Amino acid sequence: MFDLPAARRALLLAPLLVVTGCARPAPRASVLLITIDTLRADHLGCYGYRRATSPRIDRLAAEGALFERAFTSLPRTTQSIASLMTGRFPRNHGARGLFSFLPAANLTLAEILGGEGYATGAIASNFFLRPGRGFEQGFDRFDNPPRRWDGNSAEAVTAAALEWLRDLPPGTPFFLWVHYLDPHWSYLPGAPYDRAFSTDPVPELTLYDDLRTGRLTKGQVIFDNRLDARQAEHVRALYDGEIARTDAAISPLLDEVAGRTEPPVLITLTSDHGESLGEHGYYFAHGEFLYEPGLRIPLIVRLPGAVTPGLRVGTLAQNIDVAPTILTLLGIDRMQSADGRPLLLAGPRLEDGTVLHRPAPGRSLVFAESDFQLIHPENPRYYIPGPRGKWSSISDGRYKLIHIPKPGGDLLELYDLAADPGESRDLVREPAAAGESREARARLLRELRRMVDYDAGAGAADLSSPGIDPEQRRRLRSLGYVN
């Protein structure tokens, strides 16, 4: 745990000076940023899901703005959270692989807000966000102990976040980042969430025992599914149970901050990436493929008096846009080096002095790349080891192009997301594809070539590195990253 330096603590605890005879300025909003690991947007009720996985998150969406088409820049935690905190693509912030660290040269959201007088705290629960990896930059307190790196910890995370909030002096502006791990593999939500969405009777499932005893590897689970249809659906129901458990656990935190008005609290909820649950023959994993289930993330922004409740925004957005959006809502302009852009812009001032924000013009393209570390040997579609084998994708919202490096000639896949949201028809393989799709392929390929590079980035370790000890290997295995 990292704590507030003494000099900075004294500054934050000092009384606010008020000049006699001058009106006190309106307090700048505090910020609560919630990230939920491995959370698919389309498994939330507010995004149209049929199961009641997320009643509290759905209520948050009704109180603020929901971005319907938000995407991660890379579907792994290290790289995605680095993009979230810096507003930069991985090629620019330098954290390119899962084992990477966030270089100190980056300017983070926490550093900006700390410089503006905010108390800054992080309550996290992920092995790859542990102290010493650069994600603590700008935080007065960075709390991510090993006891929260395995299994379900949502309730403990909320308790630690509430404790930090209640220890602040009244009226202190704060930036609190809270990261929940629970929906990440393995999906073991516990009672009553393990039966909340399963059919009755629950099918016999030996999957976790088979993995524990070595009868199965996680790579075999991901790429060579051994479950029948009912068993696979039960595992999906367990994933939904993890979402429901997390939704219930965050409710006290949302209730605490939603009731604060001095200063008001800007709440942003999103995810680092999604999760594939069998689409394209890719089961219960993320990071290696670039189809929509792993890339599409929820994004909800709530700030009473500044963001219209119930607003739904259909323009393209990326996780690199989150930090610039938060700063714009706060009236702070200190992220000029970011690749991201604000998703909301200030409108005219109303008679009561409030300024409602309107959706900004959307992105014309969204870009993503895959990870290149901890690639399961059973993966039949990763043809070149190391960074040169990374997938990349680009989409204009209608068409999506995926580039897959391969010896002897790279592969391209093109999908019409409007007509084929499940990405089941590769238009590159259809000789009779319309001229429009051929034009889209050529246009998107030109744009993709401007974005792609194969640099390994900072801290490009792998399992052969001497710094990976047996305990770390055990944690990697429990998270499903290695066999």
C-alpha positions as CSV (number, residue, x, y, z in Angstrom):
1,M,0.0,0.0,0.0
2,F,1.2,3.5,-0.9
3,D,0.1,6.4,1.3
4,L,0.0,10.1,1.1
5,P,3.4,11.9,1.6
6,A,3.4,14.0,4.7
7,A,3.8,17.4,2.9
8,R,0.9,16.6,0.6
9,R,-1.3,15.4,3.5
10,A,-0.7,18.7,5.3
11,L,-1.7,20.6,2.2
12,L,-5.0,18.6,1.8
13,L,-5.9,18.9,5.4
14,A,-5.2,22.6,5.6
15,P,-8.4,24.7,5.9
16,L,-9.7,26.3,2.8
17,L,-9.0,30.1,2.7
18,V,-12.0,32.3,1.9
19,V,-11.4,35.9,1.1
20,T,-13.8,38.2,3.1
21,G,-16.4,39.8,0.9
22,C,-15.8,37.4,-2.1
23,A,-18.4,34.8,-3.2
24,R,-17.2,31.3,-2.7
25,P,-16.7,29.5,-6.1
26,A,-18.8,26.5,-6.8
27,P,-16.9,23.4,-5.7
28,R,-15.3,21.3,-8.5
29,A,-16.8,17.8,-8.7
30,S,-15.1,14.9,-7.1
31,V,-14.5,11.8,-9.3
32,L,-15.3,8.1,-8.8
33,L,-14.0,5.9,-11.6
34,I,-15.1,2.2,-11.4
35,T,-13.6,-0.4,-13.6
36,I,-14.9,-3.9,-13.7
37,D,-12.5,-6.5,-15.0
38,T,-13.7,-8.6,-18.0
39,L,-17.1,-7.1,-18.2
40,R,-19.0,-7.5,-21.5
41,A,-21.3,-4.6,-22.3
42,D,-23.9,-6.9,-23.8
43,H,-24.3,-8.8,-20.5
44,L,-25.7,-5.8,-18.7
45,G,-29.4,-5.0,-18.6
46,C,-28.9,-1.4,-19.6
47,Y,-27.3,-2.7,-22.8
48,G,-30.3,-4.9,-23.6
49,Y,-29.3,-8.2,-21.8
50,R,-32.2,-10.5,-21.1
51,R,-31.0,-11.6,-17.6
52,A,-31.2,-9.4,-14.6
53,T,-27.5,-9.3,-13.9
54,S,-27.1,-5.6,-13.2
55,P,-30.0,-3.7,-11.5
56,R,-27.7,-1.2,-9.7
57,I,-25.6,-0.5,-12.8
58,D,-28.8,-0.1,-14.8
59,R,-30.0,2.5,-12.4
60,L,-26.7,4.4,-12.7
61,A,-27.1,4.3,-16.5
62,A,-30.6,5.8,-16.2
63,E,-29.1,8.6,-14.1
64,G,-26.5,9.5,-16.6
65,A,-25.2,9.0,-20.1
66,L,-24.6,5.5,-21.6
67,F,-22.2,5.1,-24.6
68,E,-23.6,2.3,-26.7
69,R,-20.5,1.7,-28.8
70,A,-17.4,1.9,-26.6
71,F,-14.4,-0.3,-27.2
72,T,-11.1,-1.1,-25.6
73,S,-7.8,-0.5,-27.4
74,L,-6.4,-3.9,-26.3
75,P,-8.3,-6.6,-24.5
76,R,-6.0,-7.2,-21.6
77,T,-5.8,-5.5,-18.2
78,T,-2.3,-4.0,-18.2
79,Q,-2.5,-2.3,-21.5
80,S,-6.2,-1.3,-21.3
81,I,-5.9,0.3,-17.8
82,A,-2.8,2.1,-19.0
83,S,-4.8,3.6,-21.9
84,L,-7.6,4.5,-19.5
85,M,-5.3,6.4,-17.2
86,T,-3.3,8.2,-19.9
87,G,-5.7,8.6,-22.7
88,R,-3.1,7.1,-25.0
89,F,-2.9,4.0,-27.3
90,P,-0.5,1.3,-26.1
91,R,2.1,2.2,-28.8
92,N,2.3,5.7,-27.1
93,H,2.1,4.9,-23.4
94,G,4.5,1.9,-23.8
95,A,2.7,-0.9,-21.9
96,R,2.4,-3.3,-24.9
97,G,2.2,-6.7,-23.2
98,L,0.4,-8.1,-20.2
99,F,3.7,-8.2,-18.2
100,S,4.6,-4.6,-19.1
101,F,4.7,-1.7,-16.6
102,L,3.4,1.8,-17.2
103,P,6.5,4.0,-17.8
104,A,6.9,7.0,-15.5
105,A,7.1,9.4,-18.5
106,N,3.4,9.2,-18.9
107,L,1.1,11.8,-17.4
108,T,-1.8,10.0,-15.7
109,L,-5.3,11.1,-14.7
110,A,-4.3,10.8,-11.1
111,E,-1.3,13.0,-11.5
112,I,-3.4,15.7,-13.1
113,L,-6.1,15.6,-10.5
114,G,-3.6,15.5,-7.7
115,G,-2.0,18.6,-9.1
116,E,-5.4,20.3,-9.0
117,G,-5.7,19.7,-5.2
118,Y,-7.6,16.4,-5.3
119,A,-7.1,13.7,-2.7
120,T,-6.3,10.6,-4.9
121,G,-6.9,7.0,-3.9
122,A,-6.9,3.6,-5.7
123,I,-8.5,0.4,-4.4
124,A,-7.7,-2.4,-6.8
125,S,-7.8,-6.2,-7.1
126,N,-5.6,-7.5,-9.9
127,F,-2.2,-9.1,-9.9
128,F,-1.1,-7.1,-13.0
129,L,-2.0,-3.8,-11.3
130,R,0.1,-4.6,-8.2
131,P,2.3,-1.8,-6.7
132,G,5.6,-1.2,-8.5
133,R,4.2,-1.6,-12.0
134,G,3.6,2.1,-12.6
135,F,-0.1,2.3,-12.0
136,E,0.3,4.0,-8.7
137,Q,1.5,7.2,-10.4
138,G,-0.3,10.2,-8.9
139,F,-2.1,8.3,-6.1
140,D,-1.8,9.3,-2.5
141,R,-2.9,5.9,-1.6
142,F,-2.6,2.8,-3.8
143,D,-4.2,-0.2,-2.1
144,N,-4.0,-3.6,-4.0
145,P,-2.9,-6.3,-1.5
146,P,-2.2,-9.9,-2.6
147,R,-5.2,-11.3,-0.7
148,R,-7.4,-9.6,-3.4
149,W,-5.6,-11.1,-6.4
150,D,-7.5,-14.4,-6.4
151,G,-11.1,-15.3,-6.3
152,N,-14.0,-13.0,-5.4
153,S,-13.1,-9.8,-3.6
154,A,-15.8,-7.3,-4.7
155,E,-17.2,-6.9,-1.2
156,A,-13.7,-6.3,0.3
157,V,-12.9,-3.8,-2.4
158,T,-16.1,-1.8,-1.7
159,A,-15.4,-1.9,2.1
160,A,-11.9,-0.5,1.5
161,A,-13.2,2.2,-0.8
162,L,-15.8,3.3,1.7
163,E,-13.3,3.4,4.4
164,W,-11.0,5.6,2.4
165,L,-13.9,8.0,1.5
166,R,-15.1,8.3,5.0
167,D,-11.6,9.1,6.3
168,L,-11.4,12.2,4.1
169,P,-12.0,15.6,5.7
170,P,-15.5,16.8,4.8
171,G,-15.7,18.7,1.6
172,T,-12.4,17.4,0.3
173,P,-12.5,16.9,-3.5
174,F,-11.3,13.4,-4.4
175,F,-10.4,11.1,-7.2
176,L,-11.1,7.5,-6.3
177,W,-10.4,4.7,-8.7
178,V,-11.9,1.3,-7.8
179,H,-11.1,-1.9,-9.8
180,Y,-13.2,-5.0,-9.3
181,L,-11.8,-8.4,-10.5
182,D,-14.7,-10.8,-10.0
183,P,-16.0,-11.4,-13.5
184,H,-12.5,-12.6,-14.6
185,W,-11.9,-16.3,-15.0
186,S,-12.5,-18.5,-13.1
187,Y,-16.2,-18.0,-12.7
188,L,-17.1,-19.2,-9.2
189,P,-19.5,-16.6,-7.8
190,G,-20.7,-18.6,-4.8
191,A,-24.2,-18.9,-3.5
192,P,-26.7,-17.6,-4.4
193,Y,-25.2,-16.3,-7.6
194,D,-23.9,-19.7,-8.8
195,R,-27.5,-20.8,-9.3
196,A,-29.1,-17.4,-10.2
197,F,-29.1,-17.9,-14.0
198,S,-28.7,-21.6,-14.4
199,T,-31.2,-24.0,-15.7
200,D,-32.7,-26.6,-13.4
201,P,-31.4,-29.2,-12.9
202,V,-27.8,-27.8,-13.1
203,P,-25.7,-30.1,-15.4
204,E,-22.8,-32.0,-13.9
205,L,-19.6,-30.0,-14.4
206,T,-16.2,-31.4,-13.7
207,L,-14.4,-28.6,-15.5
208,Y,-12.7,-27.0,-12.6
209,D,-11.6,-30.3,-11.1
210,D,-10.2,-31.3,-14.5
211,L,-8.2,-28.2,-14.6
212,R,-7.0,-28.5,-11.1
213,T,-5.8,-32.1,-11.5
214,G,-4.3,-31.6,-14.9
215,R,-6.7,-33.7,-16.9
216,L,-7.4,-30.5,-18.9
217,T,-5.3,-27.5,-19.7
218,K,-6.9,-24.0,-19.9
219,G,-5.7,-23.8,-23.5
220,Q,-7.8,-26.9,-24.3
221,V,-10.8,-25.3,-22.7
222,I,-10.3,-22.1,-24.7
223,F,-9.6,-23.6,-28.2
224,D,-10.9,-27.2,-28.0
225,N,-14.1,-27.0,-26.1
226,R,-14.9,-30.3,-24.2
227,L,-18.2,-29.2,-22.8
228,D,-21.6,-30.1,-24.2
229,A,-24.1,-27.3,-25.0
230,R,-25.8,-27.4,-21.5
231,Q,-22.5,-27.4,-19.7
232,A,-21.2,-24.5,-21.7
233,E,-24.4,-22.6,-21.1
234,H,-24.0,-23.2,-17.3
235,V,-20.5,-21.8,-17.4
236,R,-21.9,-18.7,-19.1
237,A,-24.5,-18.5,-16.4
238,L,-21.7,-18.6,-13.8
239,Y,-20.1,-15.7,-15.6
240,D,-23.4,-13.8,-15.3
241,G,-23.5,-14.7,-11.6
242,E,-20.1,-13.0,-11.2
243,I,-21.5,-9.9,-12.8
244,A,-24.6,-10.0,-10.5
245,R,-22.4,-10.4,-7.4
246,T,-20.2,-7.5,-8.4
247,D,-23.3,-5.4,-9.1
248,A,-24.6,-6.1,-5.6
249,A,-21.2,-5.3,-4.1
250,I,-20.8,-1.9,-5.7
251,S,-24.3,-0.8,-4.7
252,P,-23.2,0.6,-1.3
253,L,-20.4,2.5,-2.9
254,L,-22.6,4.0,-5.6
255,D,-25.2,4.9,-2.9
256,E,-22.6,6.6,-0.8
257,V,-21.2,8.9,-3.5
258,A,-24.5,9.5,-5.3
259,G,-25.8,11.2,-2.2
260,R,-22.9,13.6,-2.0
261,T,-23.5,17.2,-3.3
262,E,-20.7,19.2,-1.7
263,P,-18.8,18.7,-3.8
264,P,-20.9,16.7,-6.3
265,V,-19.4,13.4,-7.6
266,L,-18.8,12.5,-11.2
267,I,-19.2,8.7,-11.5
268,T,-17.7,6.9,-14.5
269,L,-18.2,3.1,-14.9
270,T,-16.4,1.0,-17.5
271,S,-14.4,-2.1,-18.1
272,D,-10.9,-2.9,-19.2
273,H,-12.1,-5.4,-21.8
274,G,-14.9,-8.0,-22.5
275,E,-14.8,-11.7,-22.6
276,S,-15.4,-14.4,-25.3
277,L,-17.9,-17.0,-24.1
278,G,-17.6,-19.4,-27.1
279,E,-17.9,-17.0,-30.1
280,H,-15.6,-18.0,-32.9
281,G,-14.6,-21.1,-31.1
282,Y,-12.9,-19.0,-28.4
283,Y,-14.2,-20.0,-24.9
284,F,-13.9,-18.1,-21.6
285,A,-10.9,-16.0,-22.5
286,H,-9.8,-12.6,-23.9
287,G,-6.7,-11.0,-25.3
288,E,-5.7,-13.1,-28.2
289,F,-8.6,-12.5,-30.7
290,L,-10.2,-9.2,-31.7
291,Y,-13.9,-10.0,-32.1
292,E,-16.6,-7.9,-30.6
293,P,-17.2,-9.8,-27.4
294,G,-13.7,-9.1,-26.2
295,L,-13.5,-5.5,-27.4
296,R,-16.9,-3.9,-26.6
297,I,-17.1,-2.4,-23.1
298,P,-19.7,-0.6,-21.1
299,L,-19.2,3.1,-20.5
300,I,-21.5,5.1,-18.3
301,V,-21.0,8.7,-17.1
302,R,-23.1,10.4,-14.4
303,L,-22.8,14.0,-13.2
304,P,-26.1,15.7,-12.0
305,G,-26.6,19.1,-13.5
306,A,-24.0,18.5,-16.3
307,V,-25.0,15.2,-17.9
308,T,-28.6,14.6,-19.0
309,P,-30.1,11.6,-17.3
310,G,-31.0,8.8,-19.6
311,L,-28.8,10.1,-22.5
312,R,-27.8,7.3,-24.9
313,V,-24.9,8.1,-27.2
314,G,-24.5,5.9,-30.3
315,T,-21.2,7.4,-31.7
316,L,-18.0,5.4,-31.6
317,A,-15.9,5.7,-28.5
318,Q,-12.7,4.1,-27.0
319,N,-11.2,3.7,-23.6
320,I,-8.6,6.3,-24.5
321,D,-11.5,8.9,-24.4
322,V,-12.4,8.3,-20.8
323,A,-9.7,10.5,-19.1
324,P,-10.2,13.4,-21.5
325,T,-14.0,13.2,-20.9
326,I,-13.6,13.3,-17.1
327,L,-11.3,16.3,-17.3
328,T,-13.6,18.1,-19.7
329,L,-16.5,17.7,-17.3
330,L,-14.3,19.1,-14.6
331,G,-13.2,22.1,-16.7
332,I,-9.5,20.9,-16.6
333,D,-7.4,21.1,-19.8
334,R,-4.1,19.3,-19.0
335,M,-4.0,16.2,-21.3
336,Q,-2.8,17.7,-24.5
337,S,-0.6,14.7,-25.3
338,A,-3.5,12.2,-25.3
339,D,-4.8,10.3,-28.3
340,G,-8.3,10.3,-26.7
341,R,-10.8,13.1,-27.1
342,P,-13.7,14.3,-24.9
343,L,-17.0,12.4,-25.5
344,L,-19.1,15.2,-24.0
345,L,-18.7,18.9,-24.7
346,A,-20.1,21.9,-22.7
347,G,-23.3,23.4,-24.0
348,P,-24.8,26.8,-23.3
349,R,-25.2,27.9,-19.7
350,L,-28.8,27.6,-18.5
351,E,-30.7,30.3,-16.4
352,D,-29.9,28.5,-13.2
353,G,-26.2,28.5,-14.0
354,T,-25.8,24.8,-14.9
355,V,-24.1,23.8,-18.1
356,L,-25.4,20.6,-19.7
357,H,-22.9,18.7,-21.8
358,R,-23.9,17.4,-25.2
359,P,-22.3,14.4,-27.1
360,A,-19.2,15.3,-29.0
361,P,-18.8,14.3,-32.7
362,G,-18.0,10.6,-32.7
363,R,-14.9,8.9,-33.8
364,S,-14.6,7.9,-37.4
365,L,-12.5,4.8,-36.6
366,V,-11.7,2.6,-33.6
367,F,-8.5,0.7,-33.5
368,A,-7.4,-2.3,-31.4
369,E,-4.5,-4.8,-31.2
370,S,-4.1,-8.1,-29.4
371,D,-1.6,-9.1,-26.7
372,F,1.5,-11.1,-27.6
373,Q,2.4,-12.5,-24.2
374,L,1.2,-15.8,-22.6
375,I,-0.2,-17.1,-25.9
376,H,-1.6,-20.6,-25.2
377,P,0.3,-23.2,-27.3
378,E,-3.1,-24.7,-28.3
379,N,-4.0,-21.5,-30.1
380,P,-4.4,-22.5,-33.7
381,R,-4.5,-18.9,-35.0
382,Y,-1.4,-17.3,-33.6
383,Y,1.2,-18.0,-36.3
384,I,4.2,-15.8,-35.4
385,P,5.7,-15.8,-31.9
386,G,6.2,-12.5,-30.1
387,P,5.1,-9.0,-31.1
388,R,5.2,-9.7,-34.8
389,G,2.3,-12.1,-34.4
390,K,-0.1,-9.5,-32.9
391,W,-3.6,-9.2,-34.4
392,S,-4.9,-5.7,-35.2
393,S,-8.3,-4.4,-36.1
394,I,-10.0,-1.2,-37.3
395,S,-13.7,-0.4,-37.6
396,D,-15.7,2.6,-38.9
397,G,-18.8,1.3,-37.0
398,R,-20.2,-0.4,-40.1
399,Y,-17.3,-2.4,-41.4
400,K,-14.6,-4.0,-39.4
401,L,-11.2,-5.3,-40.7
402,I,-9.0,-7.7,-38.8
403,H,-5.4,-8.3,-39.8
404,I,-3.7,-11.5,-38.7
405,P,0.1,-11.9,-39.4
406,K,1.0,-15.3,-40.9
407,P,4.2,-16.6,-42.6
408,G,3.8,-16.7,-46.3
409,G,1.0,-14.1,-46.4
410,D,-1.0,-12.3,-43.9
411,L,-4.7,-12.9,-43.4
412,L,-7.5,-10.4,-43.5
413,E,-11.1,-10.7,-42.3
414,L,-13.9,-8.2,-43.1
415,Y,-17.3,-8.0,-41.4
416,D,-20.3,-5.9,-42.0
417,L,-21.3,-5.2,-38.4
418,A,-24.7,-3.7,-39.3
419,A,-25.8,-6.8,-41.2
420,D,-23.8,-9.3,-39.3
421,P,-23.2,-8.2,-35.7
422,G,-22.0,-11.7,-34.7
423,E,-19.1,-11.5,-37.3
424,S,-20.1,-14.8,-38.9
425,R,-19.6,-13.9,-42.6
426,D,-16.1,-13.0,-43.6
427,L,-16.6,-10.8,-46.7
428,V,-13.0,-11.4,-47.7
429,R,-13.9,-15.0,-48.4
430,E,-16.9,-14.2,-50.4
431,P,-16.1,-13.7,-54.1
432,A,-19.4,-12.1,-54.8
433,A,-18.9,-9.4,-52.1
434,A,-20.4,-6.1,-53.2
435,G,-18.2,-3.3,-54.4
436,E,-19.0,-1.3,-51.3
437,S,-17.4,-3.9,-49.1
438,R,-14.3,-4.2,-51.4
439,E,-13.9,-0.4,-51.1
440,A,-14.3,-0.6,-47.3
441,R,-11.6,-3.3,-47.2
442,A,-9.1,-1.1,-49.1
443,R,-9.9,2.0,-47.2
444,L,-9.7,0.4,-43.7
445,L,-6.5,-1.4,-44.7
446,R,-4.9,1.9,-45.5
447,E,-5.9,3.3,-42.1
448,L,-4.8,0.2,-40.3
449,R,-1.3,0.4,-41.8
450,R,-1.0,3.9,-40.3
451,M,-1.7,2.5,-36.8
452,V,0.1,-0.8,-36.6
453,D,3.6,-1.3,-35.2
454,Y,5.3,-4.3,-33.6
455,D,7.4,-2.7,-30.8
456,A,7.5,-4.8,-27.7
457,G,7.2,-1.8,-25.3
458,A,8.2,-1.6,-21.7
459,G,8.9,-4.7,-19.5
460,A,8.3,-7.2,-22.3
461,A,8.8,-10.3,-20.0
462,D,7.4,-13.7,-20.5
463,L,7.3,-17.0,-18.6
464,S,11.0,-17.7,-19.2
465,S,12.0,-14.5,-17.4
466,P,13.8,-15.0,-14.1
467,G,11.4,-12.6,-12.4
468,I,8.4,-14.9,-12.8
469,D,8.5,-17.0,-9.5
470,P,6.4,-20.1,-8.7
471,E,3.8,-18.0,-6.8
472,Q,3.3,-15.8,-9.8
473,R,3.0,-18.8,-12.0
474,R,0.3,-20.1,-9.7
475,R,-1.6,-16.8,-9.9
476,L,-1.3,-16.8,-13.7
477,R,-2.7,-20.3,-13.8
478,S,-5.7,-19.4,-11.5
479,L,-6.5,-16.5,-13.8
480,G,-6.5,-18.8,-16.9
481,Y,-3.4,-17.3,-18.6
482,V,-1.2,-20.4,-18.6
483,N,-1.8,-24.1,-18.6
